[in-house]
Amino acid sequence: MPLTPAIEEPQIHESAQGPRVTPAASRTAQTPRPVPGPRPAAVPRPGRPAPPAQRAPHATPGPVPTAPAAPSVSAAVPQLQVIPASAEGALDAAEEAVDLLLDTGRAPGDVLVITTGDPHPWAAHELSFGEARYWAQHDAKDDVFYADAAHVRRAASRPVVVFAANGGPAGAIATALPVALARAGALLIVCGDVAQINSVLGTGV
């Protein structure tokens, strides 16, 4: 019977397992540490409603379609530029205007030159080969076209019209200049007497 007390001694080893439970308690103390993690996530939340409030006013100023309506009206009326010149120098002034237009990037096919007096040498040369060839070049719109005021109504519209008031029959300027203004899509350049041009167009230039 002396063996029975020896069997009860191993119960002390069970108490040794007690301290093993205490570190487990320390592990439970580490679990609440991740709790402060969601706090920074809660901080940006009050800041997020501010950006959408700023985007809303940016989206509201949309009534801008009224602006393009104004330039469309002005685009329908060609600009008028007058170069003072005598009847003898009007054609030379027109040539200088054409050279300036081409030097600034204007396409040759965009320019129509109208003369009231003697035709431009190019027009006289081309008409010597017949009117069919002459007007075919007008329809091609590949180069500057020179027309006499008597045929200005046959000429089609072009972005730029250069009008040379270089003499001609009486009433030629008064008859052809309004037609030249109607043929000009964006710009009309008139080379001639300023007072006479004002009397025809009815505006002070």
Secondary structure by P-SEA (a helix, b strand, c coil): cccccccccaaaaaaaaaaaaaaaaaaaaacccccccaaaaaaaaaaaaaaaaaaaaaaacccccccaaaaaaaaabbbbbbbbbcccaaaaaaaaaaaaaaaaccccccbbbbbcccccaaaaaaacccaaaaaaaaaacccbbbbccccccccccccbbbbbccccccccccccaaaaaaacccbbbbbccaaaaaaaacccc
